[in-house]
Amino acid sequence: MQAHGSTESYTSQGTTSVVEDAMKAAGYPALTKVDQGQSGEGWCAYSVTDPSDVLDLEYQRNAAASNDGTQITAKDFTAPMTPVAS
């Protein structure tokens, strides 16, 4: 995640049932563990504790090969995020 021109690393600390339950009730099932060679889908929640006017979520996917030999190219993804006014 990049904010204020600096890069911060994020390590999952798991999720709480309150957040997971609220996401599920809103129609956004949480992303669960996906084993190597498998695919999955779901949503991730992020808590922004120091919002700025410009906030982007940056994800870097490394190149890889699947078990059947399919090549997955490296790709950078950027998703603009807008802080919610409180």
DRENPA-3360 file (N, C-alpha, C; in nm, 2 decimals, always signed):
BEGIN
1 = MQAHGSTE = +0.08/-0.12/+0.00/+0.00/+0.00/+0.00/+0.09/+0.12/+0.00 ~ +0.05/+0.22/-0.08/+0.13/+0.34/-0.08/+0.05/+0.46/-0.04 ~ +0.10/+0.53/+0.06/+0.03/+0.65/+0.11/+0.14/+0.76/+0.14 ~ +0.11/+0.88/+0.11/+0.20/+0.99/+0.13/+0.34/+0.96/+0.07 ~ +0.34/+0.89/-0.04/+0.47/+0.87/-0.11/+0.55/+0.76/-0.05 ~ +0.51/+0.70/+0.06/+0.59/+0.59/+0.12/+0.52/+0.46/+0.10 ~ +0.59/+0.35/+0.11/+0.54/+0.22/+0.09/+0.53/+0.15/+0.22 ~ +0.42/+0.09/+0.25/+0.40/+0.01/+0.37/+0.37/-0.13/+0.34;
9 = SYTSQGTT = +0.43/-0.22/+0.41/+0.40/-0.36/+0.39/+0.28/-0.40/+0.48 ~ +0.20/-0.50/+0.43/+0.09/-0.54/+0.51/+0.10/-0.69/+0.52 ~ +0.09/-0.74/+0.65/+0.09/-0.88/+0.68/-0.04/-0.91/+0.74 ~ -0.12/-1.00/+0.69/-0.25/-1.04/+0.74/-0.24/-1.08/+0.89 ~ -0.32/-1.02/+0.97/-0.33/-1.06/+1.11/-0.46/-1.14/+1.13 ~ -0.51/-1.20/+1.02/-0.63/-1.27/+1.03/-0.75/-1.18/+1.02 ~ -0.86/-1.22/+1.06/-0.98/-1.14/+1.05/-1.06/-1.16/+1.18 ~ -1.15/-1.07/+1.21/-1.24/-1.09/+1.33/-1.37/-1.14/+1.27;
17 = SVVEDAMK = -1.44/-1.21/+1.36/-1.57/-1.26/+1.31/-1.67/-1.14/+1.29 ~ -1.65/-1.03/+1.36/-1.74/-0.91/+1.34/-1.72/-0.86/+1.19 ~ -1.59/-0.84/+1.15/-1.57/-0.79/+1.02/-1.61/-0.89/+0.91 ~ -1.57/-1.02/+0.93/-1.61/-1.12/+0.84/-1.76/-1.14/+0.83 ~ -1.83/-1.14/+0.94/-1.98/-1.15/+0.94/-2.04/-1.03/+0.87 ~ -1.99/-0.91/+0.89/-2.05/-0.79/+0.82/-2.03/-0.80/+0.67 ~ -1.91/-0.84/+0.63/-1.88/-0.85/+0.49/-1.97/-0.95/+0.42 ~ -1.98/-1.07/+0.49/-2.07/-1.17/+0.43/-2.21/-1.13/+0.42;
25 = AAGYPALT = -2.26/-1.06/+0.53/-2.40/-1.01/+0.53/-2.43/-0.91/+0.42 ~ -2.32/-0.83/+0.38/-2.33/-0.73/+0.27/-2.31/-0.79/+0.14 ~ -2.28/-0.92/+0.13/-2.26/-0.99/+0.00/-2.12/-1.00/-0.04 ~ -2.03/-0.97/+0.05/-1.88/-0.98/+0.02/-1.81/-1.08/+0.10 ~ -1.82/-1.21/+0.06/-1.76/-1.32/+0.13/-1.60/-1.30/+0.14 ~ -1.55/-1.32/+0.25/-1.40/-1.30/+0.27/-1.32/-1.40/+0.19 ~ -1.21/-1.35/+0.14/-1.11/-1.44/+0.07/-1.06/-1.54/+0.18 ~ -1.06/-1.67/+0.14/-1.01/-1.77/+0.24/-0.88/-1.82/+0.18;
33 = KVDQGQSG = -0.81/-1.90/+0.26/-0.68/-1.96/+0.22/-0.70/-2.03/+0.09 ~ -0.60/-2.01/+0.00/-0.60/-2.07/-0.13/-0.47/-2.15/-0.14 ~ -0.47/-2.28/-0.15/-0.36/-2.36/-0.16/-0.28/-2.35/-0.29 ~ -0.15/-2.37/-0.29/-0.07/-2.36/-0.41/-0.13/-2.45/-0.52 ~ -0.14/-2.39/-0.64/-0.19/-2.46/-0.75/-0.34/-2.46/-0.76 ~ -0.41/-2.39/-0.67/-0.55/-2.38/-0.66/-0.59/-2.23/-0.69 ~ -0.72/-2.21/-0.72/-0.77/-2.07/-0.74/-0.87/-2.05/-0.63 ~ -0.90/-1.92/-0.61/-1.01/-1.89/-0.52/-1.05/-1.75/-0.54;
41 = EGWCAYSV = -1.16/-1.71/-0.48/-1.21/-1.57/-0.49/-1.27/-1.53/-0.36 ~ -1.27/-1.40/-0.34/-1.33/-1.34/-0.22/-1.28/-1.20/-0.20 ~ -1.32/-1.14/-0.10/-1.29/-1.00/-0.07/-1.20/-0.99/+0.05 ~ -1.12/-0.88/+0.04/-1.03/-0.85/+0.15/-1.07/-0.71/+0.21 ~ -1.06/-0.69/+0.34/-1.09/-0.56/+0.40/-0.97/-0.50/+0.45 ~ -0.96/-0.37/+0.44/-0.84/-0.30/+0.48/-0.89/-0.18/+0.57 ~ -0.82/-0.16/+0.68/-0.85/-0.05/+0.77/-0.74/+0.06/+0.75 ~ -0.78/+0.18/+0.71/-0.69/+0.29/+0.69/-0.69/+0.37/+0.81;
49 = TDPSDVLD = -0.58/+0.38/+0.88/-0.58/+0.45/+1.01/-0.53/+0.60/+0.99 ~ -0.46/+0.63/+0.88/-0.41/+0.76/+0.86/-0.44/+0.80/+0.71 ~ -0.57/+0.83/+0.68/-0.61/+0.85/+0.54/-0.55/+0.98/+0.49 ~ -0.52/+0.98/+0.36/-0.48/+1.10/+0.29/-0.57/+1.13/+0.17 ~ -0.55/+1.24/+0.11/-0.63/+1.27/-0.01/-0.60/+1.18/-0.13 ~ -0.48/+1.12/-0.13/-0.45/+1.03/-0.24/-0.40/+0.90/-0.17 ~ -0.47/+0.79/-0.20/-0.44/+0.66/-0.14/-0.46/+0.55/-0.25 ~ -0.36/+0.48/-0.28/-0.36/+0.37/-0.38/-0.33/+0.24/-0.32;
57 = LEYQRNAA = -0.39/+0.14/-0.36/-0.36/+0.00/-0.32/-0.28/-0.05/-0.44 ~ -0.15/-0.09/-0.41/-0.07/-0.15/-0.51/-0.04/-0.29/-0.48 ~ -0.06/-0.38/-0.58/-0.04/-0.52/-0.57/+0.06/-0.57/-0.68 ~ +0.16/-0.64/-0.65/+0.25/-0.69/-0.74/+0.24/-0.84/-0.75 ~ +0.20/-0.89/-0.87/+0.19/-1.04/-0.89/+0.32/-1.09/-0.95 ~ +0.38/-1.18/-0.89/+0.50/-1.24/-0.95/+0.47/-1.33/-1.06 ~ +0.57/-1.35/-1.15/+0.55/-1.45/-1.25/+0.56/-1.59/-1.19 ~ +0.48/-1.68/-1.25/+0.48/-1.82/-1.19/+0.43/-1.91/-1.30;
65 = ASNDGTQI = +0.44/-2.04/-1.27/+0.39/-2.14/-1.36/+0.30/-2.23/-1.28 ~ +0.19/-2.27/-1.34/+0.09/-2.36/-1.27/+0.14/-2.50/-1.29 ~ +0.08/-2.59/-1.22/+0.11/-2.73/-1.22/+0.10/-2.79/-1.36 ~ +0.01/-2.74/-1.44/-0.01/-2.79/-1.58/+0.08/-2.72/-1.68 ~ +0.17/-2.63/-1.63/+0.27/-2.56/-1.72/+0.22/-2.43/-1.77 ~ +0.10/-2.39/-1.74/+0.05/-2.26/-1.78/+0.13/-2.15/-1.71 ~ +0.18/-2.06/-1.80/+0.26/-1.95/-1.75/+0.18/-1.83/-1.70 ~ +0.21/-1.78/-1.59/+0.14/-1.66/-1.54/+0.24/-1.54/-1.54;
73 = TAKDFTAP = +0.21/-1.44/-1.61/+0.30/-1.33/-1.62/+0.30/-1.24/-1.50 ~ +0.41/-1.18/-1.47/+0.42/-1.08/-1.37/+0.33/-0.96/-1.41 ~ +0.27/-0.90/-1.31/+0.19/-0.78/-1.34/+0.17/-0.70/-1.22 ~ +0.17/-0.57/-1.23/+0.14/-0.47/-1.13/+0.00/-0.42/-1.14 ~ -0.07/-0.42/-1.03/-0.21/-0.37/-1.02/-0.21/-0.25/-0.93 ~ -0.28/-0.14/-0.97/-0.30/-0.02/-0.88/-0.45/+0.00/-0.88 ~ -0.50/+0.02/-0.76/-0.64/+0.05/-0.74/-0.66/+0.17/-0.65 ~ -0.71/+0.28/-0.71/-0.73/+0.40/-0.63/-0.83/+0.37/-0.51;
81 = MTPVAS = -0.80/+0.42/-0.40/-0.89/+0.41/-0.28/-0.92/+0.55/-0.23 ~ -1.05/+0.56/-0.20/-1.09/+0.69/-0.14/-1.13/+0.68/+0.00 ~ -1.07/+0.76/+0.09/-1.11/+0.75/+0.23/-1.26/+0.79/+0.25 ~ -1.33/+0.73/+0.34/-1.46/+0.76/+0.37/-1.46/+0.87/+0.47 ~ -1.54/+0.98/+0.45/-1.55/+1.08/+0.55/-1.62/+1.04/+0.67 ~ -1.57/+1.07/+0.79/-1.64/+1.03/+0.91/-1.73/+1.14/+0.97;
% end
